[in-house]
Amino acid sequence: RLCEKKNLKSKMSGRKRHKWSIDFAGSSRSRGERGSVVPAHSDLHITSPVGCVDVTTTSDRPKDADPNLITKRSWDIALGPIKQVPMNMFIMWMAGSSISIFPIMMVGMMFFRPIQAIAAIQTTFKSIEGQQAAFQKLVFIVGNLACLAMAVYKCQVMGLLPTHASDWLAFVQPQQRMEWSGGGVYL
């Protein structure tokens, strides 16, 4: 600490001083002495640096935070995914509907962020307590599900979801012929 270094330097004051060193301990100030400390083991009058306090002070503030502030903060957390919906809509519109790396990355991000947020809901709301905590968690989940629904819609617009019958042709059995016919000219 700075105060301890100052006391140690005052003990070693018998050493050779350089021309650029300044002796703060020996000079008196015209405005008065600020923060002077007299060590118990010495008769020297040593001034401590500005802002140096030997005694540790404890704050008299209560450690419990304001309940209104906690409620406001928890609602900010709960409404976060809903506030992201317009931004995500703009990003999806800017990404376009073509199949390329940028739109695929945006849709992948739109899938994984809400899933990760819903999976980590206990750590997100760990410090939140109160009567509205269950409703706030529900709002948080609904907001993330809305973001997830936007990602699914974007996949459908891009043609990545198998929603047409032609998407399942690989799994359809070929048609069996009901009858055979022959004819024509025999040469």
C-alpha positions in Angstrom: 0.0 0.0 0.0 1.0 3.6 -0.6 0.8 4.5 3.1 3.1 1.7 4.1 5.6 2.6 1.4 5.6 6.2 2.7 6.3 5.1 6.3 9.1 2.8 5.0 10.7 5.6 3.1 10.6 7.9 6.1 12.6 5.2 8.1 15.3 5.2 5.4 15.6 9.0 5.2 19.3 8.8 6.2 20.2 7.7 2.7 21.7 9.9 0.0 19.1 12.0 -1.8 19.2 12.8 -5.5 18.8 16.3 -6.8 15.4 15.5 -8.3 13.9 14.0 -5.2 11.5 16.0 -3.1 11.2 15.8 0.6 7.5 15.9 1.4 8.0 14.9 5.1 10.2 17.8 6.1 8.4 20.6 4.4 5.3 22.3 5.9 2.5 23.5 3.8 1.3 27.0 3.9 -2.4 25.9 3.7 -2.1 23.6 6.7 -1.2 20.0 7.2 -3.6 17.6 5.4 -3.7 13.9 6.3 -0.8 13.9 8.7 -0.1 10.6 10.4 2.3 10.1 13.3 3.5 6.6 13.6 3.5 5.1 17.1 7.1 3.9 16.9 8.7 7.2 15.8 8.7 10.8 16.7 8.8 12.0 13.1 5.9 13.9 11.7 5.0 12.2 8.4 2.3 13.4 6.0 0.4 10.7 4.2 -0.5 11.0 0.5 -3.7 12.6 -0.4 -6.5 10.0 -0.2 -4.6 7.6 2.0 -6.6 6.5 5.0 -5.1 4.1 7.5 -8.4 3.0 8.9 -10.7 0.9 6.9 -14.2 2.4 6.8 -17.4 0.6 6.2 -20.3 2.1 4.4 -23.4 2.7 6.3 -25.6 1.9 3.3 -27.9 -1.0 3.7 -26.9 -4.0 1.7 -30.5 -4.7 0.6 -31.2 -3.0 -2.7 -34.4 -1.1 -3.5 -37.3 -3.5 -4.2 -38.5 -1.2 -7.0 -35.1 -1.2 -8.6 -35.0 -5.0 -8.5 -38.5 -5.3 -10.0 -37.6 -2.8 -12.8 -34.3 -4.7 -13.5 -36.1 -8.0 -13.6 -38.7 -6.7 -16.0 -35.9 -5.4 -18.2 -34.5 -8.9 -18.3 -37.9 -10.4 -19.0 -38.8 -8.0 -21.8 -35.3 -8.3 -23.5 -36.3 -11.0 -26.0 -39.5 -9.1 -27.0 -37.5 -6.0 -27.5 -35.2 -7.9 -29.9 -38.1 -9.0 -32.2 -38.1 -5.8 -34.4 -34.3 -5.9 -34.7 -34.4 -9.6 -35.7 -37.2 -8.9 -38.2 -35.0 -6.3 -39.8 -32.0 -8.5 -39.9 -34.0 -11.4 -41.5 -35.3 -9.0 -44.1 -31.8 -7.7 -44.9 -30.5 -11.3 -45.1 -32.9 -12.0 -48.0 -34.4 -15.4 -49.0 -31.6 -16.8 -51.1 -29.7 -19.8 -50.0 -26.2 -18.5 -49.3 -23.8 -18.4 -46.3 -25.0 -15.1 -44.8 -28.7 -15.9 -44.6 -27.9 -19.5 -43.3 -25.7 -18.0 -40.6 -28.4 -15.5 -39.6 -31.1 -18.2 -39.4 -28.8 -20.5 -37.4 -28.1 -17.7 -35.0 -31.9 -17.0 -34.7 -32.3 -20.7 -33.8 -29.5 -21.1 -31.3 -29.8 -17.8 -29.3 -33.4 -18.4 -28.0 -32.7 -22.1 -27.3 -29.6 -21.1 -25.2 -31.6 -18.4 -23.4 -34.4 -20.7 -22.5 -31.9 -23.4 -21.3 -30.1 -20.8 -19.1 -33.3 -19.3 -17.6 -32.4 -20.4 -14.1 -29.1 -18.6 -14.2 -30.6 -15.6 -15.8 -33.3 -15.2 -13.1 -31.2 -16.5 -10.2 -31.1 -13.1 -8.4 -34.7 -12.3 -9.2 -37.2 -12.9 -6.4 -40.7 -11.7 -5.6 -44.3 -12.1 -6.5 -43.9 -11.5 -10.2 -40.9 -13.8 -10.8 -43.0 -16.6 -12.3 -44.8 -14.2 -14.7 -41.5 -12.6 -15.7 -40.0 -16.0 -16.5 -43.1 -16.7 -18.6 -42.8 -13.4 -20.5 -39.1 -14.2 -21.1 -39.9 -17.7 -22.5 -42.7 -16.3 -24.7 -40.3 -13.7 -26.1 -37.7 -16.3 -26.9 -40.4 -18.6 -28.5 -41.4 -15.6 -30.7 -37.8 -15.3 -31.9 -37.7 -19.0 -32.5 -41.0 -18.8 -34.5 -39.4 -16.1 -36.7 -36.5 -18.4 -37.4 -38.8 -21.2 -38.4 -40.8 -18.8 -40.7 -37.6 -17.6 -42.3 -36.6 -21.3 -43.0 -40.0 -21.8 -44.6 -39.6 -18.7 -46.8 -36.1 -19.8 -47.8 -37.5 -23.2 -48.8 -35.5 -25.1 -46.2 -38.5 -26.8 -44.5 -40.0 -29.8 -46.2 -43.6 -28.5 -46.4 -44.5 -29.7 -49.9 -45.4 -33.2 -51.1 -42.5 -33.0 -53.6 -40.0 -32.7 -50.7 -40.9 -36.2 -49.6 -40.6 -38.0 -53.0 -37.5 -40.0 -51.8 -39.7 -41.7 -49.2 -42.7 -42.5 -51.5 -42.9 -46.0 -52.9 -43.0 -46.1 -56.7 -46.5 -46.8 -58.1 -47.2 -50.4 -59.1 -48.7 -51.0 -62.5 -52.3 -52.3 -62.4 -52.4 -53.7 -65.9 -50.1 -54.2 -68.9 -51.1 -53.5 -72.4 -49.5 -54.4 -75.6 -50.1 -53.8 -79.2 -48.9 -52.2 -82.3 -47.5 -53.6 -85.5 -45.4 -56.7 -85.3 -42.6 -56.8 -87.8 
